[in-house]
C-alpha cells in the first residue's frame, strides 16, 4: 500500500502567510515531517509525494530525514484539486493507496482505526468521518445504518447539512484504477471532481465504509487555525529544557515549557507554559512569554516584551513590545513600544477582511497576521485582525487601521477625529473577563 501526500495545492486563504501550510514549523519540525513520521509509525513505509515546482526540492530534503521509508515524487503542474493531483501520480500508483491531506492535523489513532477497518472488513474504500458540533465549511457525509457512505455534500449552506459528520481527508482505496474510472466520468464546474467520483462510487453500490473518528483533529484553512495546531502539539508535549539552555536563577519558568538547544533566558524573565521556544532564542530581561505561545528559532524577545498566545516565525526581534494572539512570519523586527491590539472595544469576535468579504474568526481575542520580513517603528500600533503583507513597514507612531499590502511603507501624520462614544459594555461581560484573567 502506498501513502499519497497531497502537497501540490496553493493556500490562497492564508495570505499574508506565504509558506505552504504543511511546511509551517511546529515544535521544531514541519507539519509534513510530523505527518510522515506518524504514518511510518503506523507501519506504512511506501510514500508518494505530489508537490509543485515551487516546493518539491524542499520536500525532497525533508523526506530524506525520515528514516525507514521509501519515497517517490511527482509534480502537479497546476493546483486543480485532488483528482488532478492523483492523476498526475497515476504511473506511480498500482492498487491500494492511502490518500492524506497533510494540512489536517490528527493523532496516530486515525491511521490505526482506518487500517483496522481495512483489515477486518470488505469495502471498496474507507474514509474518516468526524462529528462536528457547529457548522464547518467542508464536505459532509450521509451514511446508512451500516455506516456506509450514501453521498457526499461539499460545503452545503449552513442548516442544510445531511448529517453532523464531516469528511477528513484520510482515505484508503483498495482499487485506484476503479477510482480513476469514476474520476474520468465526473462532470462538474467546481473543484470537487474527487468528491464527486466518490459520491458516484457510493451511488453505484461500491461500498465505502465511513469510520467514525473522535480523536484530535484540526484543519488549517485560515491563518488563525494555526493557533489550534499549536494547542494540539503543546498539549501533547512534555516539559523539556536541554542542558545547553542557559536559564538565569532569577528567571521564572512554570508549566510545560519546551525549549530547543542553546536558548538563553535572562534575569527576571517569566515563561508560563505550555510554551515552545525554538533553538538559539534569547528571552530578555523582564520579558513575559505566556501560555500557548510558539516562538521559532533564533528569536530575540527583548527587554520588557510580552508575547501572549502567539505564533512567531524564525529570526524575529522584539523590544518593549506587546504581541497578543498574533501570527508573525519570519525575519520580522518590532521597534520599542510596538503593540498588536487583540481585543475590540465592543468585545465582539474579531473579523479579518479578504477582498470584499469579512471572515469571522470566532475569536474575541485576535491580533495581527504579519508576513515575512516586516518591521514596525517605535510606538506603533496595529488594530485587531489586520493583515500586513510581506516586506512591509509600519512607521513610527502609526496606528494601522487597515490592511497593509506587500512591499509597502506606511508613515504617520496628524489626523485626529472626535466622535461620540456610544459603546455600552455590559457589566456581566467585564466580570466574566476578570474571572478569565484570574484563571
N, C-alpha and C positions, 0 to 999 in steps of 0.2 A: 504494500500500500504506500502510495506517495502522498506526502503532505504538501499542499499547494498554498503558498503565502501570496496574497494579492497585494502587491506593492507598486502597482503601476498608475494608480489614480492620483488626482490632484485635489488637495483640500482647499477649495475656494472660500469656504466659510471661516477659515482660520486666520485670515489676514487681520493684523499685520504680522502674525507669526508665520514665517515663510518656510520653516523647516517642515519636512514631511512628518505627519503625526507619529508614525511608527519609528521615526528617528529621534524623537524627543527623548531626553535623558531622564531616567528615574532611578535614583539610588545608585548612580554611577554606571548604569548600563542603558542602552537604548531600549525602547519598548519592544522592538523587533528581537533583540537578543533575549529579553525575558521570555518572549513567546516561543522562540526556537528552543530554548533550554527546557521550557515546560513540556513541549511536545516530545523532545528527546527523553525526558524523564518518565514520560508515559509509555515509553517503549517504541516510539516512532523514530526512525533513523534516516529515512529517504525523503529528501526535501526538494521541491521545485519552487523557485522564487521568480515571480513575474514582476520585473521592475520597469522603469522607463529610462530614457537616455540620460536624464539628469541625476538619477540616484543609483544606477546599477553598479558603478565602480565602488561606491562606499558600501553598498550591501555586500558585495563580494568580500571586502576586507572584514566586515563584521562576521560573516559566515565562517571565515577561516578561524575565528576564535572559539567556535562552538565545536568541541571535540566529540568524537564518536558518532559523526553524522556524515552523510553524503549529500552533496548539493549539485543541482543543475539550475541553470539560469536562462531566462529568455526575456525578450523585450516586448512590451505593449506599446506600439508606436503612438497611439492616441488614447486619451482617457475616455474610452467609450463603454465603460461598465464591466461588470463581472463576466458576462458571456463572452465579450470580445477578448477579455484577458485570458480566459480558459482556452479559447480557440487559438490564441497566439502561442499557447504552450502545448497544443494538441500533439505534435510529434514526440513530446516527452512523456505523454500520458498513455497508459495502457488500459488497465481495467479499473481497479479500485483507487479512488482518490479521496482525500480529506481536505476540504476547502476551508481556509482560515482567513478571516479579516484581521490583520494584526493591529488594527486601530481599536479593536474591542478588548477590554481587559476582563478576564475571568480567571477563576482559580483552576488548579490542576484537576479538580473533580469533574470539570466539564469534559475533558478528554476521556477520563476514566468511564464516566457514565455513557458516553457515546460509543466507546469501544465495547463496553459490556453489553449494550443493547445489540450491537452488530454481531457479537459472538453468540448471543443467546436467542436471537430471533431471526426471522426471514423477511427481509424487505428489500425494495429496490434502493431506497435511500433512507438516511437517518439525519435528523436535524434537531437542534435545541430550541425549546420554547421557554420563555421566561415570563412569569406573571407580573404585570405592572399594576400599580395602584392608581396611577393617573396617566393621562394621555401622553404617549411617546410618538414622535414623528418618524415611524419606521414601518416595517411590514408586520401585519397581524395575521395570525394563523387560525383558521377554522378547522376543528378536528372532530372526528366521530367518537362514538362511545369506546372504541378500541384504541384511541389515541393516535389515529392515523390522519394525515393531512387530507382535507377535502378541498381547500382553496387557500390562496394567499391574497391578501388585500394590501397593496402597497400604499402607505401613507393615506389612509382614509380620513375624511373630515372628522374632527372631534365629535363624538356622540354616535358615530356610525360604525364603530369598530365591531367586527364579527365575534370577538372574544377579548379576553384580557391577556392573551398570550402573544408576545412579540417574538419575532424571528431573530435569533443570534446567529451570525454567520460563522458557524462551525458545523459544516455539513459533510456527511460521509455518503459517497455514491459508490455502489457496487459495480456499476457498468457505465463508465464515462462515455462510451460510444452511444449508448441509448440516450444519455443526457444531450449529447451533441445533436442527435436526430431531432429532438424536441426544440433545441435552440434554433435549428435551421428553419423550422416551420413557423416560428413566432412572428406575428405581425403586430407591431406596436410603434407608436411615435414617442414613447417615453423611454427613459434609461432604465428599463426593467425587464430586459429580454430574459435574463437568467431566472428571475422570479416567475415570469410568465411560462417559461419552459417547465419549471417545477409544478406550477399550477396545472399545466396541460398534462403532465405525467399523472398527477393525482386524479384528474377528471377521467383519464383513460385507464383507471384501475391499477396503475403501478403503485404498489404500497409504499408510502413514505411515512415512516414512524417518527412521531414527534416525542422527543424525550424531555420531560419536564425538568428544568434545571433551576435550583433555588439558591445557588451559591452567589459569590460576589460577581457583579457584572456592571461595567460602566463603559459606554461608548464615548469616543471623542468626536463630537460633531461641531462644537463651537469652542473657542479658546477657554472659556470658563469651565468646561468639562475637565480640563487639566487638573483642577482642584480635586475632583472626585478620584482621579487616578492617584494623585499624591496621597490622599487619605487611605486608599486601599493599601498602597505599598508601605506607608508608615505604620498603619495598624498591624500589619503582618510582620513588621521588623522587630529586631531585638536591639537593645542598647549596645552600642559599640564605640569605644573611644580607644583608638590604637595607641601603641606605645610611642609612635612617632609624633603624636599630638603633644603640644605644649600648652598646658592649661594653668593659668595663674591660681595660686592658692586663694586669692581674693575674688576669683570668679565664682559664679553660682550656676551649676548645671543640674537641672532636675528633670525627672521623667525619662522617656525613651528618646535618647539623642544618639543619632548615628553619624559618625564623623569619618571622612576619608583620611588619607595619610597626610601628615605634616600640617595639620591645622594648628593655628595659634589662637588662643583665647586670652585676651589681656585683662588687666586688673579691672574689677568692678563690672565686667560684662555679665549679663544674665541670659541663659538659654533655657527655655522651658519647652520640653518635649511634649509630644512627638515632633522631632525636627530632623532634617537631613542637612548636613553641611559637607560639601564636596572637598576633595583634596586641595591642599595648598591655600586654603582660605585664611583670612585674618579677621577675627571678631574683636573689634577695638574697644578701647576704654569706654565704660558706661553704655555700651551698646546693649540692646534688648532684642532677642530673637524669640518670637512667640510661637505658640502651638501651630502645627501643620504648615510650617514654612519649609521650603525646599530650595536650598541655595547651591548653585552649581560650583564648578571648580574654579580656583584662582580668584575668588571674590574678596573684596575688602569692605567689610561692614564697619565703617569708620566711627569715630567718636560720636557718642550720643545719638546714634541712629537706632530707630525701631523698625523692625520688619515683622509684620503681623500677617500670618496666613497667606503668604505669597509664594509664587514660583519664580525663581530668579535663575537666569541662564549663567553661562560661564563668563568669568573675567569682567564682572560688574563692580563698580566702585560707588560708595555712598559716604556722605559726610554730613552729620547732623540732619539726617533726613527721616521722614516718616513714609514708609511704604506699606500701605494697607490693602490686603486682599487683591493684589495686583499680579499680572503676568508680564514678565520682563524678559526680553531676548538676551542675546549675548553681547558683550562688549559695550555695555551702557555705563554712563557716568552721571551722577546726580550731585549738583552743587549744594553747598550748605544751605539748609532751610527749605529744600525741596520737599513737597508734600503731594502724595496721591490721595485725594479725598475718597472716602469709601462709604459715605452714608449721606442720604438725601435729607434735606430739611423736613420734607413731608413724610419721611420714613417709609416710602413705598419701595418696592423692588426696583433695582437699577436696570434700565434698558440700555441696549447697545444698538447704534444705528448702522445698518448695512444698506447702502444706497438710499432708497426712499422708505425702507422698512425699519421699524423699531422692534428689535427682538427682545423679549422679556427674559432676562437671565434668571428670574425667580429667586434672586438673592438680594436680601435687604442690605448686605454689606458687599460691595464690589467696587474695586478701584479702577485702575487703568490697564490697557493692553498696549504694551510698548514693544516695537520691533527691534531688530538688531542695530547696533551702532548708533544709538541715540544718546543725547546729552540734555541736561537741564541746567539752567543758570541758578544763581543764588536766589533764595526766597521765591521760587516759582511754585505754582500750584496747578494741579490737574484735577478737573472735576470728575465725579464718578462716571464710569462707563465710557470714557473717551479712549479713542484709538490713536496711536501715534505710529506712523509708517516708518520703516527702516531709514536710517541715515538722516534723521531729522533732529532739530534742536529747538527746545523751548527756552527762550531767552530769560534773562534775569527779571524778576518781579512780574512775570506774565502769569495771569490766571487763565489757563487754557479751557475755554468753554465749548469748543467744537473739536471734532476730529482733525488731526493734522496729517496731510498727505506725506508720502515718502519724499526724501531729499528736499526738505523744506525747513526754513528757519522762520520762527515767529518771534517778533520783538514787541515789547510793551509800549504803552503810551498813556497819557492822562485821559481816561474816559470813565467817569463815574455817573451813574444814573440812580436817582432816588425814586422808589415806588413804595406803596403801602404794603406792609406785611400782613397778608390775610390768612396765613397758615395757622391753623389751630391744632395743637398736639394734645391728644387725649392723655390724661394723667396715667391711665392704666398702661398705655404704651411705654411711658417713661419708667414706671415701676417694673414692668417686665424687662426692660432693657437693663435697669440697675441690678435686677436679680441675676441676669445672664452675665453681667460683668463680674459678679461675685463667684460664679461657678468655677 
